[in-house]
Amino acid sequence: MTLDTVKHASETPDVKLPWAELGLKEDEYERVREILGRRPTGAELAMYSVMWSEHCSYKSSKVHLRQFGEKVPENDAMLVGIGENAGVVDVGQGYAVTFKVESHNHPSYVEPYQGAATGVGGIVRDIIAMGARPVAVVDPLRMGDAQHPDTKRVLPGVVAGIGGYGNCLGLPNIGGELVFDACYQGNPLVNAGAIGVMRHEDIHLAKASGPGNKVILYGARTGGDGIGGASILASETFDDTKPSKRPAVQVGDPFQEKLLIECTLEAFAEKLVVGIQDLGAAGLSCATSELASNGSGGMRVDLDDVPLRDSTLTPEEILMSESQERMCAVVEPEKVERFLEICEKWDVIATVVGEVTDGDRLEIFWHGEKIVDVDPRTVAHDGPVYERPYARPSWQDALQADDANKLARPANGEELREQVLKLVAAPNQAAKSWVTDQYDRFVQGNTVLAQTEDSGMIRINEETGLGVAIATDGNGRFAKLDPYTGAQLALAESYRNVAASGAKPLAISDCLNFGSPEDPDVMWQFAEAVRGLADGCLELGTPVTGGNVSLYNQTGEAAIHPTPVVAVLGVIDDVARRTPMAFEEEGQLLYLLGETREEFGGSAWSQVIHGHLGGLPPKVDLAREKLLAEILISASRDGMIDAAHDLSDGGLVQAVTESCLRGGKGARLVVPDGLDAFTFLFSESAGRAVVSVPRSEELRFTDMCGARGLPVRRIGVVDGDAVDVQGEFTLPLSELREAHEGTLPGLFA
């Protein structure tokens, strides 16, 4: 007689199960028992443990994330919002673009190459699952102290993993950041983003509808390399000394993923797929429970049909495995044969593992035994919701009172010169070409802007020139000083970067990286950052289409700086009218847009010169940011400017240095009336950009700025082979280049 494991669980309530070892709290385990009306089977326990993890369920952040759904700006571009694999926006001409940013932080510290590589693979599968062809990736990174020996272990591995996986997929890496700070020493942040393009009618969602439709698992075989992977690693305070963590890091195969992409897109083109879900965090547990709960019925799955790399895997391990390059499709019975033919054509293993039922249960079988019988919604959506206590930290006032504006400033032009050289050579301000040269930025031939430009830009229609731009930004130092303002500054900078390239900002995705939610200080930072981001998006008219929350980013008691990373997506009607950052034409006039104030809290100058963090971050004026963006976009479209660069980390002197080195032309600068040279060069006031204007366009450009009420000052001219701040100092481009470009190769090559 066949044993029904579910029935056996009902008859043996006192059997001890390892719920704590799987990451569940005692009250969570009791809640599972209450939902089921009995103790769970081992397989059910495995599913609830991974799906109720912090990484998958957002149990500590849900109460705050609701603001993104409550404070939604009017925006006709949004086609698919929060809750799906990735957000989708309308970019015109019948095209839709999907994009998202996620984290793979802890796995990348344990095993840098595979952790970063599989972060790229996972985000790309989210894009495929929406029905889109992936067209580009981005990689916002945060590492520990650049001088620390362990940073020299982690960073090269992470860069090699991102480049190795993305290059093999044939996807250009067009943007991202690299920031060093000691707060990330034991917990680097490896965030990964991707963009995909489709026609409106090709959008697909993760749902299993239609009783009798078949559930097909296709892609790589399931192995033991990713059991518990991201879902467990990312859901507790990190301790890299635990050997049990090491096998949890997934192993990626980009060539398998490339086949998976082409196979999936061909199946989409032939209208063979009813619903689809990638297998990422929580693996088969996630795919089956989410497809079933989002559909109109139940689902029956037979684990005996799952292709395995390791025949010794238990059913619990099969359900928890996060082996890469796998997807789950729901296909009508009469289309199964054709779907399998396409998989065979692309050398992709595909197996029917179940079917949609007319009930409301997710039932999973193993060797003829029923090992799972649950309401799928209780697994996928009805996890615990915590209202964690939070309070403004006791140290916040003292941190803000430690005013960076009182730090010692350079006394003369020679000291200014020395500090400029020191700033542009510091790891955070230095050229990142040692990293970006390891990525293929131009594969596919549609990249029109890439690192180190303000935003990456991809052409999506060769005939019309339609394109999209993306920028990612986040300043943990600003967020540490004031998380509400810091989140808005991240949004504003990313928004400004997109506009500086000539694209109109449309929508955002975010990756919210914070410490332990069990710490009231951290939860206050998180709550404030979410509030700031939601308020900011409402004012700018850029809805949040989706994103990721990464908590428990700390080793022991030391949390990272609160680091909300914001990705802004923009659209440009014709990429031929884009604005690059390079100063290339001698004689063009340099104009500074926006207001410059004495704002040095959290600045690059305070960090590099004084090793200081304190005071208040720059003020945010989102109405001014919106106006600046409109001016930059109009000037780009109408040919009034030839180059633009936003002012942010490092201030004006950093932006001018980068634009001069990029174009190989120098600049003569004059300190405007009412500003001292130090504030002019190093202030990090927000809402500013520097542009180069052809002399023939000067009157038209300044008239536009004046008519719209945007402060504008002529500050110099593109000229010579040096950055010459008149009356203060001269720095030859050769000296600046040596300082700016030698740092990272010297540390990591």
Buried (B, 14 or more C-beta within 10 A) or exposed (E): EEEBBBBBBBEEEEEEBEBEEBBBEEEBBEBBBEBBEBBBBBBBBBBBBBBBBBBBBBBBBBBBBEBBEEBBBEBEBBBBBBEBBBBBBBBEEEBBBBBBBBBBBBBBBBBBBBBBBBBBBBBBBBBBBBBBBBBBBBBBBBBBBBEBEBBBEBBBBBBBBBBBBBBBBEBBBBBBBBBBBBBBBBBBBBBBBBBBBBEEEBBBBBBBBBBEBBBBBBBBBBBBBBBBBBBBBBBBBBEBEEEEBEBBBBBBBBEBBBBBBBBBBBBBEEEBBBBBBBBBBBBBBBBBBBBBBBBEBBBBBBBEBBBBEBEEBBBBBBBBBBBBBBBBBBBBEEBBEEBBEBBEEBEBBBBBBBBBBEEBBBBBBBEEBBBBBBBBBBBBBBBBEBEBEBEEBEEBEEBBEBEBBEBEBBEEBEBBBEBBBBBBBBBBBBBBBBBBEBBBBEBEEBBBBBBBBBBBBBBBBEEBBBBBBBBBBBBBBBBBBBBBBBBBBBBBBBBBBBBBBBBBBBBBBBBBBBBBBBBBBBBBBBBBBBBBBBBBBBBBBBBBBBBBBBBBBBBEEEBBBBBBBBBBBBBBBBBEBBBBBBBBBEEBBBBBBBBBBEBBBBBBBBBBBBEBBBBBBBBBBBEBBBBBBBBBBBBBBEEBBBBBBBBBBBBBBBBBBBBBBBBEBBBBBBBEEEBEBBBBBBBBBBBBBBBBBBEEBBEBBBEBBEEEEBBBBBBBBBBBEBBBBEEBBBBBBEBBBEBBBBBBEEBBE
